[in-house]
């Protein structure tokens, strides 16, 4: 059972439930099974319902929600469909650096159109050699007059195949010996030198597409730089701290759905003359699922509360992301075991899809191994 600390959360859950019954439940399986193309019409429905830009500042056209309300939104959307929750989460991740580190002109230019769904933003950090080692950026921007000339490639970028703007992390010029410093630039994708490709055959989260970006002699004004030169890595890590709480919330939504489906199925499935819910083996699996789920939920909302209060939360975000993502894997695996063949075949239940969607939660926004490093470094520093 979902616990609500205050009426704000219940209002969010009610709002999502109403949207889900009308817009998510009728189409989410079709979106998962069709050819992998960004679902623009569906994304616009999310935006029209105020579920895109939910946490973006009100003064720039966003919903202005609190961190607790936003995390509740992501948890609840992912309960009904994890890719839908991801569609709503990516714009918040992508735009955060602009309203945290951008100037007023940049905020006014980009945030309202992203909050309304008119523009699709992306967070372009990862490269082939800069995944967990995110500081190892090979994309380079050279200054020519009042322009940047950018060359490089990004991969595994959520919405990268469909984005209208991207927060691009790269090196600026030749920064001498040693590890080069990273900077951030806002790029618009409708200009020469920008190409994007959809990465095909994803295991899960198929409705929220993932792209590869190529930049070849791409030009933009130096005024598109975000914040200070050399501060991009700090901006990226600051953004990912909050995003990790969002991934934990995604995991809580998935784990709750796996548990609810297992309870329902175990009460209706008859074996040996009685519902399998009577079997101790099934009861223990459900008990373990529930216990881990509630622990993950508590850790997730603790981290969100610290963020909302303006306190340090990097370690708590990493703890929540680590534990909740692995909890979701455990719960979906137990749900598969409880449903047996009816879980393995997607025609009969949502478990097969949950199993595929969940797996990436332990990978993106920092793998479980990276989270363990963050936690250990925080404690040992």
Helices and strands as residue ranges (DSSP letters): H 7-19, I 20-24, H 28-33, H 40-48, G 58-60, H 67-80, H 82-101, H 104-115, E 121-124, E 140-144, E 147-158, E 165-172, E 183-188, E 194-198, E 210-221, G 222-224, E 225-226, H 232-268, E 270-271, E 274-275, G 276-278, H 280-308, H 314-339, H 341-344, H 351-358, G 359-362, H 368-380
